[in-house]
């Protein structure tokens, strides 16, 4: 288990050093979009509850997608998030 955790943090460190890559973000966006469009059907009441919750959190243009699709490429936020992913900050 520690080998896996060690490799994970080595990869995170590599990402921190190389910086945020636009092409990785674009690939992730494409995968998320396909996943969103071809997701399994959910019961209507569950869908309504999800959209209602999204209405409290997201602007109107994102009510239907919520957190399913990445919004904008922002390297500063990505780097900030990667900095928080260290063995010292993970419990």
Backbone bond lengths (Angstrom), bond angles and torsions (degrees), N, CA, C in turn:
res aa  C-N    CA-C-N  psi(-1)  N-CA   C-N-CA  omega(-1)  CA-C   N-CA-C  phi
1 X - - - 1.458 - - 1.528 110.77 -
2 X 1.323 116.38 -41.06 1.462 118.73 -179.01 1.525 111.53 -66.32
3 X 1.350 116.61 -30.29 1.465 119.24 176.50 1.525 110.81 -62.93
4 X 1.319 116.08 -42.18 1.464 120.75 179.86 1.525 110.02 -64.90
5 X 1.317 116.72 -45.17 1.466 120.87 179.71 1.527 109.91 -63.54
6 X 1.324 116.53 -42.06 1.462 120.21 178.19 1.516 112.11 -60.86
7 X 1.330 116.81 -43.87 1.461 120.67 177.88 1.522 111.65 -64.95
8 X 1.316 116.41 -38.12 1.463 120.48 178.29 1.528 110.61 -59.96
9 X 1.333 116.48 -46.85 1.464 119.06 -178.69 1.529 111.87 -71.40
10 X 1.330 118.11 -28.87 1.464 119.69 173.87 1.531 110.11 -64.98
11 X 1.326 116.23 -40.66 1.465 119.96 178.59 1.528 110.62 -66.94
12 X 1.327 116.97 -41.89 1.470 120.36 177.12 1.525 109.81 -60.49
13 X 1.324 116.85 -41.39 1.461 121.00 178.15 1.531 110.83 -62.41
14 X 1.323 116.76 -40.78 1.463 120.87 176.76 1.525 110.87 -60.93
15 X 1.334 116.72 -43.23 1.465 120.53 177.42 1.527 111.22 -63.70
16 X 1.330 116.78 -38.87 1.466 120.30 178.95 1.525 110.64 -62.55
17 X 1.321 116.47 -41.94 1.464 120.59 -177.52 1.526 112.52 -73.00
18 X 1.323 116.83 -36.51 1.465 119.45 -177.09 1.525 112.67 -81.34
19 X 1.326 116.85 -18.04 1.457 120.15 179.98 1.516 112.13 82.68
20 X 1.302 115.17 169.85 1.464 121.35 -178.13 1.523 109.66 -73.12
21 X 1.316 115.79 131.76 1.465 121.33 -179.18 1.524 110.16 -106.40
22 X 1.311 115.45 128.58 1.469 120.63 179.51 1.524 111.05 -62.82
23 X 1.325 117.85 -37.37 1.463 119.98 -177.14 1.526 111.22 -66.48
24 X 1.335 117.60 -34.82 1.468 120.08 176.95 1.525 109.32 -66.16
25 X 1.329 116.46 -43.12 1.464 120.36 177.56 1.526 110.62 -60.33
26 X 1.328 116.94 -43.13 1.467 120.63 179.88 1.527 111.48 -63.71
27 X 1.335 116.94 -40.72 1.471 120.62 177.62 1.526 110.50 -63.80
28 X 1.327 116.47 -44.97 1.463 120.87 178.75 1.525 110.57 -61.59
29 X 1.316 116.87 -42.08 1.466 120.73 178.44 1.521 111.36 -61.07
30 X 1.331 116.53 -42.15 1.468 120.26 179.98 1.525 111.19 -64.86
31 X 1.326 117.02 -42.99 1.469 120.74 178.59 1.527 110.26 -64.09
32 X 1.322 116.99 -43.83 1.470 120.69 179.36 1.529 111.42 -63.10
33 X 1.324 116.58 -38.14 1.465 119.73 179.93 1.530 111.29 -66.07
34 X 1.328 116.74 -43.17 1.468 120.09 177.58 1.526 110.00 -63.33
35 X 1.327 116.62 -44.72 1.466 120.94 178.97 1.520 110.83 -60.08
36 X 1.334 116.99 -42.01 1.459 120.95 179.89 1.528 111.33 -63.89
37 X 1.320 116.81 -45.58 1.469 120.38 -175.89 1.527 113.31 -71.98
38 X 1.332 117.01 -24.79 1.464 120.04 -177.54 1.527 112.57 -115.00
39 X 1.313 116.93 26.98 1.461 119.95 178.67 1.525 110.82 -71.65
40 X 1.329 115.40 158.38 1.461 120.70 178.65 1.523 110.24 -66.01
41 X 1.307 115.23 151.03 1.469 120.63 175.94 1.524 108.96 -66.80
42 X 1.324 114.98 142.19 1.465 120.47 176.21 1.523 108.06 -117.50
43 X 1.321 116.59 156.20 1.464 118.20 176.71 1.536 110.24 -58.10
44 X 1.328 118.06 141.99 1.469 121.52 -176.94 1.524 113.58 -52.86
45 X 1.323 118.07 -39.93 1.471 119.29 -178.44 1.523 110.89 -64.64
46 X 1.340 117.58 -37.39 1.463 120.51 177.87 1.528 110.79 -65.92
47 X 1.329 115.90 -39.02 1.464 120.37 178.73 1.524 110.70 -64.16
48 X 1.322 116.69 -43.80 1.467 121.43 179.98 1.521 110.39 -63.20
49 X 1.323 117.11 -42.02 1.467 120.63 179.15 1.530 110.04 -62.70
50 X 1.329 116.89 -42.48 1.468 120.75 179.25 1.524 111.43 -63.35
51 X 1.328 116.86 -46.58 1.470 120.30 -179.75 1.529 110.21 -64.36
52 X 1.332 117.74 -39.92 1.469 120.58 178.53 1.525 110.68 -62.42
53 X 1.328 117.02 -40.40 1.469 120.21 177.22 1.527 110.25 -65.98
54 X 1.321 117.07 -39.47 1.467 120.53 177.84 1.523 111.62 -63.04
55 X 1.326 117.34 -31.24 1.466 121.06 -179.65 1.526 111.64 -65.67
56 X 1.323 116.82 -23.74 1.467 120.32 177.96 1.522 112.01 -82.82
57 X 1.330 116.56 -19.48 1.457 120.60 -171.42 1.523 114.13 -110.05
58 X 1.324 117.20 -38.22 1.462 122.18 -169.77 1.524 111.81 -112.32
59 X 1.342 116.69 158.21 1.468 119.88 174.22 1.535 109.39 -68.25
60 X 1.337 117.59 160.68 1.474 121.13 -174.97 1.530 115.05 -51.14
61 X 1.319 118.27 -37.06 1.467 119.27 -177.85 1.532 112.63 -67.73
62 X 1.338 118.06 -14.46 1.469 121.85 -179.32 1.523 113.44 -110.81
63 X 1.310 118.91 8.19 1.465 120.91 -177.66 1.522 112.45 -59.24
64 X 1.310 118.13 -40.62 1.468 120.33 -176.81 1.524 113.02 -79.20
65 X 1.321 117.53 -30.69 1.467 119.73 -177.33 1.520 112.97 -94.87
66 X 1.337 117.16 -26.67 1.464 120.14 179.32 1.511 111.79 54.79
67 X 1.329 115.91 -126.49 1.458 120.58 -179.03 1.528 112.28 -94.74
68 X 1.312 117.89 10.18 1.467 121.76 -176.93 1.522 113.20 -67.66
69 X 1.319 117.29 -30.27 1.458 121.00 -176.90 1.525 110.44 -120.50
70 X 1.340 117.24 133.86 1.465 119.13 174.95 1.525 109.65 -63.07
71 X 1.322 116.98 143.33 1.461 119.29 -175.66 1.526 112.26 -87.54
72 X 1.303 118.29 -73.27 1.461 121.81 -175.24 1.519 110.19 -130.17
73 X 1.327 115.69 147.77 1.458 121.07 175.23 1.517 108.18 -74.43
74 X 1.328 116.71 117.59 1.452 122.12 -179.95 1.527 108.14 -133.86
75 X 1.349 117.67 93.94 1.462 120.44 -175.61 1.525 113.83 -59.95
76 X 1.330 117.23 -30.22 1.466 119.38 -179.58 1.534 110.83 -65.57
77 X 1.315 116.84 -43.86 1.467 120.29 179.86 1.524 110.33 -67.16
78 X 1.325 116.72 -38.64 1.465 120.13 178.90 1.523 109.85 -63.24
79 X 1.326 117.82 -46.09 1.465 121.07 178.59 1.526 111.43 -63.14
80 X 1.325 116.73 -40.96 1.461 120.59 178.81 1.531 110.23 -60.95
81 X 1.323 116.55 -41.97 1.462 120.83 179.26 1.522 110.49 -67.00
82 X 1.322 117.55 -42.64 1.459 120.65 179.02 1.527 111.64 -62.78
83 X 1.342 117.11 -35.46 1.468 120.28 178.16 1.524 111.79 -62.65
84 X 1.324 116.14 -31.88 1.465 120.59 -179.85 1.528 112.21 -74.98
85 X 1.313 117.01 -16.97 1.466 121.22 -178.72 1.523 109.92 -91.58
86 X 1.304 115.83 83.76 1.459 121.60 178.34 1.525 108.87 -136.88
87 X 1.324 116.97 158.82 1.470 118.60 179.03 1.531 112.88 -57.95
88 X 1.330 117.24 -27.38 1.468 120.34 -178.97 1.523 112.60 -74.39
89 X 1.335 116.63 -28.99 1.466 119.20 -175.95 1.523 113.39 -98.81
90 X 1.335 117.12 -10.36 1.466 120.75 -179.96 1.519 109.15 -94.46
91 X 1.329 115.79 135.26 1.469 118.70 178.79 1.484 110.16 -108.82
